[in-house]
Amino acid sequence: MKKNILILFVVLSTIISHSMVNAQDLHETNAPEFEFTDINGNIISTENTIGKVVVLNFWFVGCAPCLEEIPALNEIYEKYKENSDVVFASVTYDDQKKVKRSLKKYNFAYPIVTNAKETCNVFQINGYPTNIVIDRKGKIYFSFTGGFSGIGKVVSKSIEGALEIND
C-alpha cells in the first residue's frame, strides 16, 4: 500500500512540476490574441484590453484546487475592480448551466467566461488551475499552473508589477 502511494505521489509530482515549468516558460512571451464574452455579455479581447493589465484564471467546476483558490482571487478582484487599467476574466470550458449551479456554492467575483474550450486551447492550458497576468504591452508577465496557497499574494504582486510597465 505504501509503495502504491509513493508511486502515485511521484507521478503526480512529475505532472505538476512539468505543468509549472511549461507555464513559467511563457514569461515575457506575447500573449495569444483572444476574444471571448463573459456570462453578462461583456466582450473581453486583445483589442479592447490594449494598454491594460489582463488577469486570467483558467479553471473548471470539478477541480478542487481551482475552487480552493476562489476566496484569494475574489480578494484580488475586489482590490482592483475599480481600476480601469485591470481586466479580469475567469475562463472555464464548463457550460454556463453547470457553472451557474456551482456558483450557488462557490461565489466567484471575477467575470466568468463559460464554454471556452477554444480559449483554453489558444492559451495552451495543460493543467488547472492556471493563472496568467498579461502586461500592458500584451506580454505574459506571470503564469502559474497548479494549486498554490499563496496564489493571491503572487497574482496581486504580478498585477502591481505589470501596472508599472508603460506602453
N, C-alpha and C positions, 0 to 999 in steps of 0.2 A: 504494500500500500504506500509506504513512504517513498519507494522507488518511483511509483507512478506519479505521485505528487511532485517529486523532484523533476521528473521528465516534463510534466506539464508546466512547471514553473520555468524551466529552461526554454521551452518552446515559446511560451507567452512572452518572456523577457526578450527573446530574439525578435519576435514580431514587433513588439512595442519599440524596441531600440531602433529597428530598421525603419519604422514609420517616422520616428522622431528625427532620424538623420535625414530622411527624404524631405521632411517639412522644413528643417533648418537649411537645407541646401537651396531653398527658394529665396533666401535672404538676398535682397538687393537685385533680384531679377524683376523684369517688367511683369506686372500682373496681367493676366489674360483679359481681353475685352469681355465685358459681361453686360447683360441686361435681363432683369427679372422684375416681377411685380409681386409686392407683398400681399398678404390676405386682406389688406384695407384698400387695395387698388393703386398704391403708390409705386411708381416705376423707379427703380434704382439701376443706374447704368454707368458705364465708364464715362459716357458723355456728360451726364448731369452730376458727376462727382469730381470733375476736373478741379484741381486745386484744393480738394478736401481730403481728409483722412477717412478711410473706409475700414470699418471693423466688421469682419465676417466670422460667424460662428457656424460651423457645419456640424450637424447632429442628427439623431433620429430618435423616435419615441422609445424604442426598446433598448436604448443604450444607457446603462446605469451611470457610467462616468459623465455622460452628457447631462443627465438630469441632476447629478450632484453638483455640477458647476453653475447651475442656473442662478442660485442666490448671489454668488460673487459677480456674475455677469450682469445681473439686474442692478447691483450697486454701481457698477461702472456706467451702465446706461443712464441711471438716474443722475450721476455726476456730470455727464456730458450731453444729455439730451437737449439742453437749451443752446448748446454750442453749434451754430450752423455750419461750422467747419468740420464737424464729425458726423459721419453717417454710419448707422448700424443696420445689420441685417442678420437674422438667424435663418440659415438655409438648411432645409431638410428635403429628402426625397420622398418622405411620407406624404400621403394625400391629406388634403385640408380637413376632411371629416375626422380622420384619425388624430390629427394634431389638435383640433378643437376639443375632442374628448379628453386628450391628455392635459390640455391647458386648464381643465377644471380642477385637476390635482396639482399641477405644476404651473405656477404663474410666471410666464416668461415675458418680461417687459420689452425686449427687443422687437422690432418689426419682424414678422415671420414670413418667410417665403416657402411655400409648400410645392410638392410635385416638381422638385428641382434637380432631378437626376442628371439632366444635361449640364446644369451649372456645376454640380459636383464633379462631373467628368471634365469640364473645361478647366477647373482648378486642380485636377488630378488628385482628388481627395482619395487617399488609400487607407484611412483609418479615422475613427471617431472617438471623441470629439476632435475637431481641428479648428483652431482659432488663427485668423490671419488679420494683420493690420497692414493696410496699403497706405503709403505716404502720399503727400500732395503731388508728387511727380509721377504717381502711378506705379511705383516700385514696391515690392513686398518688403516691408520694414521688419515684420515679425511673423513667424509662422510656427505653430507648435501642434503636434498631434499626440493625443493621449490624455488621459485624465491626470490632473495635477492640482493638488490642493491650493497652491499659491497662484493659480491662473489669474485671479482677479488683479492682484498686485502687478503681475508681469504685463498683462494686457494694458492696464492703466498707465504703467511706465512707458510702454511702447507707444501709446496714443500721445503722451506728452512729447516723446522724442520725435514722433512723426509730425506733430504740430509745429515743431521748431524748424522743420525743413521748409524753405521758401521755394516758390515756383522758379 
